[in-house]
Amino acid sequence: MPDPRIEKLAKLVVNYSVYCKKGDMVLIRAPAQAEVLALEMYREVLRAGGYPIMMGTFSGTDEIFYKEAKDHQLDWASPYGKFLYEKINCLIGISAPDNTRAMSNIDSKRMARAAAAGKETREIFSKRSAVNELKWCGLAFPTNALAQEASMSLPEYEDFVYGACLVDRKDPVAEWKKVSKKQQSMVDYLDRVKKLEFYGEDTELTMSVKGRKWINSDGKHNMPSGEVFSAPVEDSVEGKIRFTFPGVYMGKEIEDITLEFKKGKVVKAKAAKGQELLDNLLAIDDGAKRLGEVAIGTNDGIKKFSRNILFDEKLGGTIHMAIGNAYLECRAKNQSAIHWDIIKDMKKGGEIYADGILIYKNGKWLK
């Protein structure tokens, strides 16, 4: 008998996260390992009156591509992907890797080149998402590989995933509405703020967020969610920040990252491990050298770092920032072929000041 939490997760994502309506074209993208969840999504879209489009993916595809592709293939962007992003109303993306380290030995320059080729397609996605023409949600299906990354057994990891998504509760939609209400008070406050200062371990960073819009991430685009985010004014970031959690990019880890900024641009980047990949990511384009996101994680139900950014960036008591592309709905301008999140623990001495007022200390919101 399938885990009943799978059915509840499908209902939550289709009816709450992407709030599928009659006539919506819904793309469900999932690997074979997540078949049981993908089929429940398919069922729920039909029940909601939508038109489900199932797209199956195969593990190993990316590894084969980056090992075999010639330069002209690395520079090619699929017109089919572009067409879909122009036409669909909803996107549900399910990840379920059977090997999280399959890309470990791939040349990072080839990965960066292919990422640059997909810029136009990502811009279409960003523009339609910003005006709510394209509703989307990304989520993970528990696999042994993800459980191993998190140092858990599969049953433990299933409890971790479904608990973070609140589908172990009687009414998950009601629970996410509570989260939304709580975070909205943070957003309402931050929308009035002009300047932010961050302090912590090897960190002293300032930025302007004047005129920027803060977003309440309450389970609509990611499941699980639990963060509020915006983007700094592009040329305003000054100072240094050390990210205490490893940054993970397509299965590759970059450890102990420190970035220094002047006039909004990274002028010095250092990592204890993965320096070459970090340098290559920053060199993708000019926008990759600037911050496209600043965020506060609020999900206290996520108890530990799991090496999966979908969960880790939501960790209560953390902040994260992303180099590269900014979300248009934040009224931001930075554009890049990459958007890469990096996380910092704030529970031991971390502080955030808003227009000179202490609003966050030791991982807790004070206002």
N, C-alpha and C positions, 0 to 999 in steps of 0.2 A: 504494500500500500504506500503510495507517495506520501512524503512528509506534508501534513496539512498546512505547514507554514509556507510552502511553495505556492499553493493556491491563494493564500492570503496576500503574499507578496505580489502575485500577478494582478489581483484585484486592486491593490493599493497603487501600483505603478500605472495601470491603464486608466483607472477612474479618478485618481488623485494627482499623480505626478504629471502625466500628460493630458489628463482630463479629456479623454477621447470622446468626441461627439459624433452623432450620426453624419455619415458622409466623409469623415476624416480618412485620408490615406495614411496608414501607419506602417512604417518600415520596422520590422523586427529583425535585428542583426544578432546572430548568435552562433557559437560553435556547437559541434555535435555533442560535446560534453554537457551542454546546458539544454539538451533537447526537452527534458521534462518541464523546465521552466518556460522555454520558448513556446511550447505547445499550449501551456496554460495562458500565456500572453495572447496567443492567437485566438483562443477560445473567448477570452474576455473582450478583445477588440470586436469580435463578431457580436457578442452580446450587447456591446455598447452601440452597435450600428455602424461601426467603421469598416474600412476596407483593408484587411491585413495583407502585407507583402512580406513574405518570409525570405530572408537572405541568410543562407548557411555559410559559415566560414570553416576553414580547416587549419588545425594546428600544423605548424611547419611552413606555412605559406610565406611568411615574412623572412624566415631563415633562408629558404630557397631563393627568394627574390634578391636579397642583398648579396648573396654569394654568386648568383648567376647573371644578374642584370648588367647590361652594357651601359655606357654613359647616356646614350639616347633614351634608354629605358628608365634610368634613374630620373631623368628630366621630364618624363611623360606623366601627365595627369589623366586619369580615366574620364572620358566624357560621360560615361554612364553614371559615375559618382556625382558629377556636376549636375546632370539631368535630374537625378533623384533628389538632391538637395534643393533644387529649384521647384520641385513639384509636390513633395510629400508634406503633410501637415504635422506628423508626429514621427519621432525617431526613438526607438527603444534599443539601446545597445547593451548587450550582455557579454561580459567577459568571463571566461572559464578556462584558463590556461592549464595544460597538463605538464608544462615545463616553463617555469618563470625565468630560467637562465638560458634559454635557447639562443638568445641574441648576444650572449656575453662576448663572443669572439668575432663579432661583425665589426668591420672598419667603421668607426664613428663618423668619418667624413662622408661615407656613402649614405649613411642614415641621415645626416644633415642635408645632403644634396636632394634626397628624395623628399624630405620634409619641405624644403623650399619649393619644390615643384607643385606641391599641393596647396599653395597659398591662395590661389583664386577660388578653389572649392571651399576652403575654410572661410574665406571672406563672404561667400554666398551664405554659408551656414550662419555666420556671426550676424550678418545684417538681417536675415529673416528671423533669427532667434531674438534679436534686440527688440523687434516690434511685435513679437509673439505670433508671427506667421508660421513659425516652426517650433513646436513644443517638443522637448526632448528629455530623455532620462537615461543616465548610465548607471549600471549596477553590476554586481559580481555574483556569480553562482559558485558555491563552495566546491572546491576540488582539493585533492590530496596535495597538489603542488602549492596552492595558496596556503593550505594548512601548514605545510612544512616551512614555508617562508615565515609564517607567524609563530613557529615553534609550538604548534598545537596538533592534537589528533584531529581527524576529520570530524567526529561528532562534536568535539570542543569548538572547532572552527565554525561549524554550522550554527551552534548556539551563539557564537560571537557575531556572525553575520546577521542572523535573524533577530537577535537582540538589538543590534545597532539600528536595524530597520524598523524596530518596534512592532514587528509582526508576531511577536510572542505575546502581545497584549490583546485584550478582548476586542478593542476597536482601534486599529492602527490609524485610521484617518483622523479620529478624534484626538489621538495622541500627537500627531503631527500638527494639527491645528493649535494645540497648546504650545508646541515649540515655536510655531509661527508667531503667535501673540507675544511670547516672551522676547523673541529676537527683534520684533518690530519696534519695541521700546528702545533697543540699542540703535537700530537704524535711524529712528526719528531723532535721537540725540546726535549721532555722528553726521547726519545730513547738515547740521548747523555748524560743524567744525571746519576751521580753515587750516589749522596746522597740527600735525601729529609728531610726537617725539617717542622713540623707542629706546629703552635702556635695558641692559642685561649683561650676561656673560660676553665679554669682548664685543659689546654692541653699544653704539651711540649713533642713532640714525634719526634724521629729521626729513620731513616731506610736507608739501602742501597738498591738501585735498579740497581746496576751495573750489566750489562750483561742481564738484563731483557728486554723483549719486551713489548711495550705499544700497546694497541689495540684500534682502532677507532670503537666504538660501534655506528653505524650509521643506525640502523633500520634493521639489518640483523638477529640478534638473539632475540631481544626484540622489541615489537611494543606497545607503543612508546619506543624510545631509546633516546640517548643524554647523552653520557658519554665517557670518556677515562679512561682506567684501565690497571693495571699491577699487579705485586705481589712483595713484598719485599723479599730480601735474607732472608732465613728462620731464621737464628740466629742473625739478625742484628737489630731488633726492640728494641728500648730502650726508656723508659719514660712512660708518662701517657697521656691518652686521655679520655675526657668526651663526650659522645654522647648525643646530646641535644634532639633528637627525640626518641620516644619509639621504641624499637625493637620488632617486631611482629614475632612469630614463631608458625605456624599452628593455628592462631587465638588467641594465648595467647600473652599478652603484657608484656614486661619487660621495666620498666621506669627508666630514669636517670642512664644510665650505665656508669661506670668508669672502665677502664681497665689499669692495670700497667704491663709493660713488662720489663724483663731482659733477655738478650741474646736471644731475639726473642720469649720467652715464657711468657704467662700470669702468673704472680706471685700473683696478687691480683685482684679480681673482685667484684665490689659492685653495687647494684641496689636498688633504692628506693622501687621498687615493682617487684616481680618475681624473687627474689634471688635464690630460689630453682631451678627454671627452668634454670636460667643462669648457676648455678653450674653444673647441670646435662648435659647441652649442652657442657660445657668445659671438662667434664669428659668422653665424648663419646670415645675418643681415644687421642693419643698423638698429632696428627695433629690438633685437635680441639682447642688446647691451643695456636696455632700460627696463624698469619694472612696469609690468602691465596689470599687476594685481597686488593688493594688500588686504589681508583677511585675518579674522579672529575666529578660531575654532571653539565651538560651544557644546559639542556632543559628549557629555560626561558618561554616556553609556558605552563609549568606546574606551576601554580601559588600558589598552597597550598598543605600542607601535607594531604594525603587522607587515611592513614593507609593501603596502598597497595604498597608493595615494588616495584612492577613493575613500578609504577609512581614515588614513593617517592625517590628512589635512583637516579633518573634522574633530580631531582629538581635543577634548576640553583642556584648557590650560596651555594652549599653544597658539602661535600665530604662524601664518605662512605668507610668503610673497612669491610672485611668479615673474620670471624674466620673460619678456616677449609680448605677445599679442594681448591687448586689453579688450575687455568686453564693452561693446558700444553702449549697452544700456547703463553703464556707469558714467556716460558722457565723456569717455576717454578717447584719446586719439592715437595712442601708440599701436603700430601695426608690425606684425612679424609673422614669419612662417612657423614660429614655435610659441608655445605657452607651457612653461615648465615650472611646477610648484616646488618650493623648498620650505622645510618646516623648522621652526625654532621652539623649543620648550621654554615656557615663561614661568613655570611653577616655583622656581628658586630665584627670587630676586628680580624677576622681570617686571618692568613698569611701562605703562603707556600714559603719556600726557596729551591732552587735547586742549589746544589754545592755552597751555600753561597749567591746566587743571589735571590732577592725577585721577584717571578714570579706570585704571586696571592695574592690579598688583598681585604678584605671585599666582598668576593664572586665573584670577577672579575679576569679574566686572564689578566695579564699585558703585556705579551710578544707578 
